[in-house]
Amino acid sequence: MNKPISEPTFAGGRIRALRKQRSLPAEAVARRADISLRHLHRLEAGQRPNTSAVTLTRVALALDTTVEYLLGVTEDSRAIHEFALPAVEAAGGDGR
């Protein structure tokens, strides 16, 4: 039986916490995500709960994590390549 998925919630605190954990300046994350610094600060403060999927994806990539983590769907902050590629290689594939 599949575990029901709870309603995703946008957690700006996850963005801020992950950014600080990885010692990334807000300016660098905003630049990588191609958003303004003000927009990033609003996201971190939870003032943009209905942000676009594109923006959320850009922020996730800038933080090397997944959208699922930022939305609170998973507790694993690792980007997919951190665990998928080793699994493919262990299975005898080359990841291509």
Secondary structure, DSSP 8 states (H G I E B T S, - for coil): -----------HHHHHHHHHHTT--HHHHHHHHTS-HHHHHHHHTT--TT--HHHHHHHHHHTTS-HHHHHTS-S--S-HHHHHHHHHHHTT----
